[in-house]
């Protein structure tokens, strides 16, 4: 008998079935799937206002870091309220800045083109959740091309199909290569 011909036929049928099962449905599923990066984008659209307690004489203390947490020296910080520039400061070598003469209310802090809204409070009037200093990040930690493995499978149906086909074919090939064509001796 020509068993090799039927083994290749079985493999071809399994491959075709796997590809047909994966490709049509996964595209629709992937388009409706909300990934963590989509959630982060939707969070960035909502304004997030941080509460910060001012020090004596209306001083605002803060730090500027990049996306990896490295402190950024010599960065210019602009403090605005309702579009009006209130103060300008430059970070020291440790990424620290100190702005004096602020009054309570909502201000916008801009560093390297990124703006952060915060609500500053006079000493003794800040809510318990208010911070004593603010941390400003100049860029995102995640760059293009960096994703978690799970989101990668849901975003590209061809890649998911490739993984499924490999998961099926590799054991089949290994089994057929290690098995002998003669029946076991009894």
N, C-alpha and C positions, 0 to 999 in steps of 0.2 A: 504494500500500500504506500501511497505517497502522502505520508502524514505531514511533511514539511509544508506542502501546499495549503493544507487546511489550517495550520498554525498561523501562517501569514494572513490567510483570509480572516481568521478570528481577530487577529491584531488590527487589521484594517477596519473591520466592522466596529470594534471597540473604540478605536480612535475616532471614526466618523460619528458614532453615537455621542461620545463625550463632547466633541466640538459642537455638535448640533444642540445638545442640551445646555451648554454653557453660553454660547454666543447670543442667541436671541433674548433670553430672559435677563441676563446680567446687565445688559446695556440699560434697560428700563430701570432695573434695580439700582444701578450705580447713579443714575441721574437723580433719583429721589432720595438717595442716601445723604444724610447730613454728616459731614466729617467734623473733626475737631477744628480744622482750619476754618470751616464755614462758621462754626460757633464763635471762634475768635474774631472773625470778621464782623459778625453781627454784634458782638460785644463792643468792638471798636466804634461802631456806628452810634451806640448809645453813649451819651456823655456820662463819664464817671467823675464825680467830684469828691476829692479827698478832703478830710478834715485835718487841719494842722493848727496846733497851738503856737501862737507867737510868743516870743520871749520878751524880756524887758525892753522897753522903748520900741516895740513893734518889730522885733527882729525875727526874720525867717531863716532857719537853718536848713540846709539840704545838701545832697550829694548828687553828682552826675556820674553815671556809669554807662558802659556800652551794653549790648545785648548779652555779653558773656559775663558781665559783672565786674569788668575791669574799670577802675576809677579813671575818669577823664579830666585831665588838667587843661587849663587855658581855654575852656569853653565859655562862650558868652551866654549869659542868661538875661532874658528880658522879662520884666514883670509888667503886666497890663491889667487894667480894669476898664471894662466897656470900650476896648479899643485904644484907650489912652495909656501911653507909656508912663509907668510910675517910677521904675528904677531899672538900672542895668548893673549887672555884676559879672565878674569873671571868676571861674573856679580856680582854686590853687592846685598845686601839684598832686594833692590827694583827692581831687575832684570835689572838694568842699566849697560851698558858697555861703555867704551871710549877707542878707539884705536887711537894712534898717529903715525905720520910719514908716512902716506899713500900718494901716488901720484895718479893722475887722471887715470881713465881707468876702465876696468871691473874686479871685484874681486868676489870671492866666499866666502860666510860666512857660516860656518858650526857650528851648535849647536845640541847636542844630536843626531848626525847621520843624521840630515836634512840639506841639503845645499840650499842656496839661492844665486842667482846671482844678483849682483847690479853693476850699473855703477856709480862710484864716480867722482865728479867734484871738481876742485879747486874753492876756493871762488871767486864769481863774474863771473864765467864762466858757471854755472849750468843753465839749461833751467828753465822756470817758473814752470814746473810741478815737479821739483826736490824737494824732502823732506829734511828737516833739520836733521831728525833722521829716523832710520829704526826700524821697529817692526818685530821681528823674532818669529815665533810660533813653539814650540817644538813638538806638536802633533795635530792631527785633533780633532775638536770638536765633530764630529759625530762618534759614535762607532757602531760596528756591532749590528744589531737589532733595530736601530733607523731609521725609515723612515716616510715620510709623509703618511697620510692615503690614498690619491689618488694614489700614486705609489704602495701601498700595493695591491689594488684591481687589478691593471693591471699586477702585477707580478705573481699572483697565481690564475689561472682560477678556481680551486676548491673552493677557498675562495669567489671569485666573484659569482660563482654558488650558494654557500651556502647563501650569502646575498640576491640574487634574489629570491631563493626559500623561504627564511624566509619572505621577503617583500611581497610575494604573499600569503603564507599560514597563516601567523599570522592574517591578516584581515579576511580571510575566516573562520578561526577557531573562532575568536571572534564573527563574524556575526552569524555563525551557533549556537554558544553557547547562544547568547542573543535572538535569534529569537524563537518564539514559533511555534509548529507544527500546531496549530489551526489557521484558518483564522481570521483576525481582526473583531471585532464586529462592526456592522453598526448601 
